[in-house]
Amino acid sequence: MGTHAGGPDDSGRRAGLTEEPPSRLVGGAASPGLLVGRALLFERRRVNVPKRHVEDSEVETEVARLRGAIDAARAQLRAIRATLPEDSQDHSLILEAHLLMLDDALLVDDTEDVIRVEKINAEWGLRRTVEKIKALFERAEDDYFRERRSDVDFVGERVLRQLMGHSQELPKAHDDGQPTILVAHELSPADIASLPGKGVAGFVTDVGSTTSHTAILARAMQLVAVVGAQTATKFIATGDLLVLDGLKGVVVLRPGAADLLAADRRKKRYALFVKSLDAQRDRIAAMKCGTPVALRANIELPPEAQIAVDHGADGVGLYRTEFLYIDRRSPPPEEEQFEVYRGIVKTVSPRIVTLRTFDIGGDKFSTAFRLPREMNPALGLRAVRLALQEREVFRTQLRAMLRAAMEGPVRIMVPMIATLSELREVKTELALARQELAERNIHVNDVPLGVMIETPSAVFMADQLARESAFFSIGTNDLVQYSLAIDRGNEHVAFMARPFDPAILRAISMTVRAAHAAGIPCSLCGTMASDLLAAPLLVGLGLRELSVDPHAIASVKAALSRITLREAEALAVEVLDCDTAETVKTRVEAQFAGSMRDLLEPAE
């Protein structure tokens, strides 16, 4: 392809650049794979909102325009959802979340109120409301909640484009036999869901996160993706040849012969690597010496239950139920929750599913609860504290979980337990939920109740908590934050939140010892468990259950199979005497990295 579709317009655009185009761009590796293809630039920029005050007689007309745009956006999303391939239908739940936002009082009613009270046009009122909601999500330290601000933005922009008559359509792919790589400032989950059949094999965006719904859909649909490349749309033109590296998060612009040869070799090596991991899928996770390790999955959305099973998980070690509580007017009713939990349990059965009660409040914003703004949300009303304040809502969730446990093995896990009295109150609520079901002639099985160890007080009281818990699960993400007094969402100190810190390793060791002494199982479900170097160390510290991202299961299985229990335990003893996180990391890398180089750097 000697010239590209952008031809004259692009040459002018390039001539106007004052910067020398870089040879490569670096972003986030959102969906793995390697791809050589032609760029297709999609320059749909953020809508420039017109702002005007309206007369009293125009107010209701503006409200009607808003409602009409919402109806049109709803119809668009439903149409996109209906076109999803049969094997991707489960992922329509992500689009369902966007549809729910279009009915959310916080978005719809608040926008109508702004239009009526301020007497402004619908576009301006909607933009103001969207920015207000995004600011609420911005407070969250949890990646999952913080990324929901993007979903709010996507929905708001879709409605704005309807109001202003702007096109939502993605361009068609090249028809020259080469893979097409879509290049855009930002892509929504609805954009990704509409790609099947358009000939697009991958994409790169200026902005975005690897934890976003867009990235989740890209992985599910096996599209190679790099997000957050910042200047992709500035320096890439339609028709440009690109190397898209979804393993390292790199985009090579105008690749030469050597770049193309290297990409081809790495693509073949990665294919062999994926094939070797596929062979691990049905094997029991075990150390090199044969010591078994239960390897389960952390999931946030119901469709990920099937992904976990497909990747060879031994069950679900953590299902975050917060998905059900955001983007809605009120907490979900029992029947709705029951159907979701039952679906997950039936998908995963006969493997166990660990259902975590809602971890909402403080910095984790939910429209289902009207909570006051707090000066220090990380230490405020959240998780079990909120549950014990909203006991009717809490028991509704517990009843749904107990009913779902009739479909297969289930454990219930409570987040952010800090004191023994909190655990006892939860047990009382669980007993009341069981009694309420019995009064409806619904008799349920005994369901193990466990706690997440995420606070220093829980570590210090682990021996006491273990006597009244059925199991422990260590949540290292929050344990690191609270133990080291580091705000994970603060860019100035977040780099100091290191799970290899000796204080964290000692906290894990103390918790595991307390669980073993009481004869209860102890798992770890934080991000640390997905770290290929950390996983065998955790086994050395005494853990025999790990819960990881579904896509990391095969790699963690492979990593564990390279290390003997004796090697892991010896290193654990050694690092518990280390004085800094840097020393620990150096020792772990020296001990384990050599035997899993291919896992740490696939395709190299």
C-alpha positions in Angstrom: 0.0 0.0 0.0 2.1 2.9 -1.3 -0.3 5.7 -0.2 -3.0 5.7 2.4 -6.6 7.0 2.6 -5.5 10.1 4.6 -3.3 11.3 1.6 -3.6 15.0 1.0 -5.2 15.9 4.3 -2.6 13.9 6.2 0.4 15.4 4.4 -0.8 18.8 5.4 -1.3 17.7 9.0 2.2 16.3 9.1 3.7 19.4 7.5 2.1 21.4 10.3 3.8 19.5 13.0 6.6 21.3 14.8 7.7 18.2 16.7 9.6 15.3 15.2 7.3 12.2 15.3 8.6 9.6 17.7 9.6 6.2 16.5 7.5 4.6 19.3 4.8 5.4 21.8 4.5 3.8 25.2 1.1 3.2 27.0 -0.6 0.5 29.0 -0.7 -3.1 27.9 -4.5 -3.5 28.0 -4.9 -6.7 26.0 -2.0 -9.1 25.1 -0.7 -10.0 21.7 1.5 -8.7 18.8 0.1 -7.2 15.6 1.4 -5.6 12.5 -1.2 -3.6 10.6 -2.4 -0.4 9.0 -3.7 2.4 11.2 -7.3 3.7 10.9 -7.6 7.1 12.6 -10.9 7.8 14.3 -10.9 11.4 15.4 -14.0 11.7 17.5 -13.1 14.3 20.0 -14.9 15.4 23.1 -18.1 17.3 22.2 -17.7 21.1 22.6 -20.9 21.9 24.5 -22.9 25.0 23.6 -23.9 27.0 26.7 -26.8 29.3 26.8 -29.6 30.5 29.1 -33.1 29.9 28.0 -36.4 31.6 28.6 -39.0 30.2 30.9 -41.1 29.1 28.0 -38.1 27.0 26.6 -37.3 25.1 29.8 -39.7 22.2 29.2 -38.6 22.0 25.6 -35.0 21.5 26.7 -36.1 18.8 29.2 -38.0 17.1 26.4 -34.9 17.3 24.2 -32.9 15.6 27.0 -35.4 12.8 27.3 -35.5 12.3 23.6 -31.7 12.1 23.4 -31.6 9.6 26.3 -34.2 7.4 24.5 -32.1 7.5 21.3 -28.9 6.6 23.2 -30.7 3.7 24.9 -31.9 2.4 21.6 -28.3 2.6 20.2 -26.8 0.7 23.1 -29.5 -2.0 22.8 -28.8 -2.3 19.1 -25.1 -2.7 19.8 -25.7 -5.3 22.5 -27.9 -7.3 20.1 -25.1 -7.5 17.5 -22.6 -9.1 19.9 -21.3 -12.5 18.7 -23.0 -15.4 20.4 -19.9 -16.3 22.4 -19.7 -12.7 23.7 -23.3 -12.3 24.8 -22.3 -12.5 28.5 -20.3 -9.4 28.1 -23.4 -7.5 27.3 -23.6 -6.9 31.1 -21.0 -4.2 30.6 -23.4 -2.5 28.2 -26.2 -3.2 30.6 -24.4 -1.1 33.2 -24.4 1.8 30.7 -28.1 1.3 30.0 -28.8 1.4 33.8 -27.0 4.8 33.9 -29.5 6.2 31.4 -32.2 5.5 34.0 -30.2 6.7 37.0 -31.9 9.5 39.0 -28.5 11.0 39.7 -27.9 11.5 36.0 -31.4 12.1 34.6 -33.3 13.8 37.5 -30.4 15.9 38.5 -29.9 17.1 34.9 -33.6 18.0 34.6 -33.4 19.9 37.9 -30.3 21.9 36.7 -32.1 22.8 33.4 -35.2 23.9 35.3 -33.5 25.7 38.2 -30.7 27.4 36.3 -32.7 27.8 33.1 -29.9 26.5 30.8 -29.9 24.4 27.7 -30.0 20.6 27.9 -26.3 20.1 26.7 -24.9 22.4 29.3 -27.1 20.9 32.0 -26.0 17.4 31.1 -22.3 18.2 31.0 -22.5 19.9 34.5 -24.2 16.8 35.9 -21.8 14.4 34.4 -18.8 16.4 35.7 -20.4 16.3 39.2 -20.9 12.5 39.2 -17.3 12.0 37.8 -15.9 14.1 40.7 -17.6 11.7 43.2 -16.0 8.7 41.6 -12.7 10.5 41.4 -12.5 10.3 45.2 -12.2 6.5 45.1 -8.8 4.9 45.8 -10.0 1.5 44.5 -9.1 1.1 40.8 -12.5 -0.5 40.0 -14.5 2.4 41.4 -12.2 5.1 40.0 -12.5 3.7 36.5 -16.3 4.0 36.6 -15.9 7.7 36.0 -15.0 6.8 32.5 -18.3 4.9 32.1 -20.2 8.0 33.3 -18.2 10.0 30.7 -19.0 7.6 27.9 -22.7 7.6 28.6 -22.8 11.4 29.0 -21.0 11.9 25.7 -23.3 9.5 23.9 -26.3 11.5 25.1 -24.6 14.8 24.2 -23.9 13.5 20.6 -27.6 12.6 20.3 -28.6 16.1 21.4 -26.2 17.7 18.9 -26.8 15.4 16.0 -23.2 14.1 15.9 -22.3 10.7 14.5 -21.4 7.8 16.8 -20.3 5.5 14.0 -16.8 4.0 13.8 -15.1 4.0 10.5 -14.8 0.8 8.4 -11.5 -1.1 8.3 -9.1 -1.2 5.4 -9.8 -3.7 2.6 -6.2 -4.4 1.6 -5.6 -7.8 3.3 -3.7 -6.3 6.2 -5.0 -6.2 9.8 -6.5 -2.9 10.8 -5.5 -1.1 14.0 -8.0 1.5 15.2 -6.4 4.7 16.5 -8.5 6.9 18.7 -8.4 9.4 21.5 -10.7 7.2 23.6 -13.0 4.2 23.0 -16.0 3.2 25.0 -17.1 -0.4 25.8 -20.0 0.2 23.3 -17.3 1.1 20.6 -15.5 -2.2 21.4 -18.7 -4.2 21.3 -19.5 -2.8 17.9 -16.1 -3.9 16.3 -16.9 -7.5 15.4 -17.4 -7.8 11.7 -15.6 -4.5 11.0 -12.2 -6.1 10.4 -10.4 -4.4 13.3 -7.8 -6.6 15.0 -6.5 -4.2 17.6 -6.6 -0.6 18.8 -4.5 2.1 20.5 -5.8 5.1 22.4 -4.4 8.4 23.8 -6.1 7.8 27.2 -7.6 4.9 29.1 -6.7 2.4 31.8 -5.9 -1.3 31.7 -8.6 -1.8 34.4 -11.4 -0.1 32.5 -14.5 -1.8 31.0 -13.0 -1.1 27.6 -9.9 -3.1 28.4 -12.0 -5.9 29.9 -14.0 -6.2 26.7 -10.9 -6.0 24.6 -9.3 -9.0 26.4 -12.6 -10.9 26.2 -12.8 -10.3 22.5 -9.1 -11.1 21.9 -8.3 -7.7 20.4 -4.7 -6.5 20.8 -4.8 -3.2 22.7 -2.6 -0.5 24.0 -4.2 2.4 26.0 -3.0 5.6 27.4 -0.4 6.2 24.6 -1.1 10.0 25.0 -0.1 11.3 21.6 -1.3 8.4 19.3 -3.8 10.5 17.4 -1.3 13.3 17.1 1.4 11.3 15.4 -0.4 8.5 13.7 -2.3 8.9 10.4 -4.7 6.6 8.6 -2.7 4.1 6.5 0.4 4.3 8.6 2.1 0.9 9.2 2.3 0.1 12.9 3.6 -2.6 15.2 1.1 -2.9 18.1 2.6 -4.6 21.1 -0.1 -5.5 23.7 2.5 -7.3 25.8 4.7 -4.3 26.6 2.2 -1.5 25.9 4.3 -0.2 23.0 3.3 1.1 19.5 6.1 1.2 16.9 5.5 3.9 14.3 6.8 3.5 10.7 8.6 0.2 11.5 11.7 -0.6 9.4 12.7 -4.0 8.1 14.4 -4.9 11.4 11.4 -3.9 13.5 9.1 -6.0 11.3 11.4 -9.0 11.5 11.6 -8.7 15.3 7.9 -8.4 15.6 7.3 -11.5 13.4 9.7 -13.5 15.5 8.2 -12.3 18.8 4.7 -13.0 17.5 5.6 -16.6 16.7 7.3 -17.0 20.1 4.2 -15.6 21.8 2.0 -18.0 20.0 4.1 -20.9 21.3 4.1 -19.4 24.8 0.2 -19.1 24.7 0.1 -22.7 23.5 2.3 -23.9 26.4 0.1 -22.0 28.9 -3.0 -23.6 27.4 -1.5 -27.0 28.3 -1.4 -25.9 32.0 -5.2 -25.0 31.9 -6.5 -28.4 33.1 -3.6 -29.3 35.4 -3.9 -28.9 39.1 -1.8 -26.0 40.4 1.2 -27.4 42.3 4.7 -26.7 43.3 7.6 -28.5 41.5 7.7 -31.0 44.3 4.0 -31.8 44.0 2.6 -29.7 46.8 -0.9 -28.6 45.7 -2.0 -25.0 45.7 -5.6 -24.0 45.3 -5.6 -21.3 42.6 -8.8 -19.4 42.4 -10.0 -16.2 40.5 -10.9 -12.7 41.5 -13.9 -11.4 39.5 -15.8 -8.2 39.4 -18.4 -8.9 36.7 -20.6 -12.0 36.3 -19.3 -12.9 32.8 -15.8 -13.3 34.3 -17.0 -16.4 36.1 -16.9 -18.3 32.8 -13.6 -16.8 32.0 -12.2 -18.1 35.3 -13.5 -21.6 34.5 -12.1 -21.4 31.0 -8.7 -20.5 32.4 -8.6 -23.4 34.7 -9.4 -21.8 38.1 -10.2 -23.9 41.1 -13.1 -21.7 41.9 -13.7 -18.0 42.7 -11.7 -16.7 45.6 -13.3 -13.3 45.5 -16.4 -12.0 43.8 -16.7 -8.2 44.3 -20.5 -7.6 44.6 -20.1 -3.8 44.3 -21.1 -4.0 40.6 -24.7 -4.5 41.8 -24.7 -1.3 43.9 -23.4 1.4 41.5 -25.2 3.3 38.8 -28.7 2.8 40.3 -31.3 4.7 42.4 -31.5 2.2 45.3 -29.8 -1.0 46.5 -30.6 -4.0 44.4 -33.6 -6.2 45.6 -33.0 -9.7 46.9 -34.3 -11.5 43.8 -32.0 -9.6 41.5 -29.0 -10.4 43.6 -30.0 -14.0 44.0 -30.2 -14.5 40.2 -26.7 -13.0 39.7 -25.2 -15.0 42.5 -26.9 -18.2 41.4 -25.7 -17.7 37.9 -22.1 -17.4 39.1 -22.4 -20.4 41.4 -23.9 -22.6 38.7 -21.2 -21.5 36.2 -18.4 -22.4 38.6 -19.9 -25.4 40.4 -18.7 -27.9 41.6 -15.8 -25.5 42.4 -16.3 -23.1 45.3 -17.4 -19.5 45.0 -16.4 -16.9 47.6 -19.0 -14.1 47.7 -17.8 -10.9 49.4 -20.4 -8.7 51.0 -20.4 -5.1 49.6 -17.3 -3.0 50.1 -18.9 0.4 49.6 -18.6 3.7 51.4 -15.9 6.1 52.2 -14.1 6.6 48.9 -16.1 4.0 47.1 -19.0 5.9 45.8 -22.4 4.3 45.1 -25.6 6.0 44.0 -27.5 3.3 45.9 -26.5 4.9 49.2 -26.8 8.5 50.1 -23.6 8.9 52.2 -22.1 12.1 53.6 -18.8 13.4 52.3 -16.1 12.5 54.7 -12.8 14.3 55.5 -10.9 11.0 55.6 -12.9 8.5 53.6 -10.4 5.6 53.8 -11.0 5.6 57.6 -14.7 6.4 57.4 -18.0 4.7 56.9 -17.3 1.8 54.5 -17.6 -1.9 54.0 -18.7 -3.8 57.2 -19.2 -0.5 59.0 -21.7 0.6 56.4 -23.3 -2.8 56.4 -23.9 -2.7 60.1 -25.4 0.7 59.8 -27.7 -0.3 56.9 -28.7 -3.6 58.4 -31.8 -4.2 56.2 -29.8 -3.7 53.1 -27.1 -6.0 54.5 -29.5 -8.8 55.4 -31.1 -8.5 51.9 -27.7 -9.3 50.5 -27.1 -12.1 53.0 -30.4 -13.7 52.2 -29.6 -13.7 48.5 -26.2 -15.3 49.1 -27.6 -18.0 51.4 -30.2 -18.9 48.7 -27.5 -19.0 46.0 -25.5 -21.5 48.2 -28.2 -24.1 47.4 -26.9 -24.2 43.9 -23.3 -25.2 44.7 -20.4 -24.6 47.2 -20.4 -21.1 48.5 -18.5 -19.1 51.2 -19.4 -15.7 52.4 -16.6 -13.2 53.1 -16.8 -9.9 55.0 -14.4 -7.0 54.1 -12.6 -4.6 56.4 -13.2 -6.4 59.7 -11.2 -4.5 62.3 -12.6 -5.9 65.6 -14.0 -9.1 67.0 -17.2 -7.3 67.9 -17.8 -6.5 64.2 -17.5 -10.1 63.3 -19.9 -11.1 66.0 -22.5 -8.6 64.8 -22.2 -9.9 61.3 -22.8 -13.4 62.6 -25.9 -12.2 64.3 -27.1 -10.6 61.0 -26.4 -13.8 59.1 -28.5 -15.8 61.7 -31.3 -13.3 61.3 -31.2 -13.6 57.5 -31.4 -17.3 57.8 -34.4 -17.0 60.2 -36.1 -14.6 57.8 -35.8 -17.1 55.0 -37.1 -19.9 57.2 -40.2 -17.8 57.9 -40.7 -17.8 54.1 -40.3 -21.6 54.1 -36.9 -21.3 52.4 -34.5 -23.6 54.3 -30.8 -23.1 53.4 -27.5 -24.9 54.1 -24.9 -23.8 56.5 -22.5 -21.4 54.7 -19.0 -20.8 55.9 -18.4 -17.2 57.1 -14.9 -15.8 56.8 -13.2 -12.4 57.1 -10.8 -10.4 55.0 -7.6 -9.5 56.8 -7.0 -5.9 55.5 -6.3 -3.8 58.6 -3.4 -3.9 61.1 -5.9 -4.5 64.0 -7.1 -7.7 62.2 -3.6 -8.9 61.9 -2.9 -8.3 65.6 -6.2 -10.0 66.6 -5.9 -12.8 64.0 -5.7 -15.5 66.7 -8.9 -14.3 68.2 -10.7 -13.8 64.9 -9.6 -17.3 63.7 -11.5 -18.9 66.6 -14.8 -17.4 65.3 -14.2 -17.5 61.5 -14.5 -20.3 59.1 -11.6 -19.0 56.9 -9.4 -16.0 56.3 -8.6 -14.2 53.1 -5.8 -11.6 53.1 -6.5 -8.5 51.1 -3.0 -7.1 50.4 -4.2 -4.1 48.5 -5.8 -2.5 51.5 -3.4 -4.1 54.0 -0.5 -2.4 52.3 -2.3 0.9 52.4 -3.3 0.8 56.0 -0.1 -0.8 57.4 2.2 1.5 55.6 -0.1 4.6 55.9 0.1 5.2 52.2 -2.7 6.5 50.0 -2.7 4.3 46.9 -4.5 7.0 44.9 -1.9 9.7 45.7 0.6 9.9 42.9 3.2 11.4 45.3 3.4 8.4 47.6 1.7 5.5 45.7 5.1 4.2 44.5 5.9 3.5 48.2 3.0 1.0 48.5 5.1 -2.1 48.0 3.8 -5.6 49.0 7.4 -6.8 49.4 7.8 -4.5 52.3 9.0 -6.5 55.3 6.1 -5.2 57.4 3.6 -6.7 55.0 5.4 -10.0 54.8 5.4 -10.2 58.6 1.7 -9.4 58.7 1.0 -12.1 56.2 3.1 -14.6 58.2 1.4 -13.7 61.4 -2.0 -14.1 59.8 -1.2 -17.5 58.3 0.2 -18.8 61.5 -2.9 -17.8 63.4 -5.1 -19.5 60.8 -3.1 -22.7 60.9 -3.2 -22.8 64.7 -7.0 -22.5 64.6 -7.2 -25.1 61.8 -8.9 -22.8 59.3 -7.9 -22.2 55.7 -6.2 -19.0 54.8 -6.0 -17.5 51.3 -4.7 -14.3 49.7 -6.7 -12.4 47.1 -4.8 -9.2 46.6 -2.9 -8.1 43.5 0.2 -9.6 45.1 -1.0 -13.1 44.4 -0.9 -12.4 40.6 2.8 -11.4 40.8 4.7 -14.4 39.4 7.7 -13.7 41.7 5.5 -13.2 44.8 3.3 -16.3 44.3 5.9 -18.9 45.3 7.1 -16.7 48.2 3.5 -16.6 49.5 3.4 -20.4 49.4 6.7 -20.4 51.3 5.0 -18.2 53.9 2.5 -20.9 54.5 -0.4 -20.1 52.1 -2.0 -22.9 50.1 -4.8 -20.9 48.5 -4.3 -17.9 46.2 -6.9 -15.9 44.2 -5.7 -14.0 41.1 -6.9 -12.2 38.0 -8.5 -14.9 35.7 -6.0 -14.1 32.9 -3.1 -14.7 35.3 -4.1 -18.2 36.3 -2.1 -20.1 33.7 1.0 -18.0 34.3 0.9 -18.4 38.0 0.4 -22.1 37.7 3.5 -22.3 35.5 5.5 -20.1 37.9 4.6 -22.3 40.9 5.5 -25.5 39.0 9.1 -24.2 38.6 9.8 -23.9 42.4 9.9 -26.5 45.1 8.2 -26.0 48.5 11.6 -26.3 50.2 13.1 -23.5 48.1 10.1 -21.3 48.7 10.1 -21.9 52.5 13.9 -21.3 52.7 13.5 -17.9 51.0 10.5 -17.0 53.2 12.6 -17.5 56.3 15.4 -15.4 54.8 13.2 -12.4 53.7 11.4 -12.2 57.0 14.7 -11.0 58.4 15.2 -8.4 55.6 15.0 -4.7 56.5 13.7 -3.1 53.3 11.4 -3.8 50.4 14.3 -3.3 48.0 16.3 -6.0 49.8 13.4 -8.4 49.7 12.8 -7.8 46.0 16.5 -8.3 45.1 16.5 -11.6 47.0 13.3 -12.9 45.4 14.5 -12.0 41.9 17.8 -13.6 42.5 16.1 -16.8 43.7 13.2 -17.2 41.3 13.6 -15.0 38.2 16.1 -17.3 36.4 13.7 -20.2 36.4 10.8 -18.2 35.0 12.4 -15.8 32.6 10.1 -16.9 29.8 7.0 -16.2 32.0 8.2 -12.8 33.1 9.2 -11.7 29.5 7.0 -13.7 27.1 8.0 -13.6 23.5 11.5 -12.4 24.2 
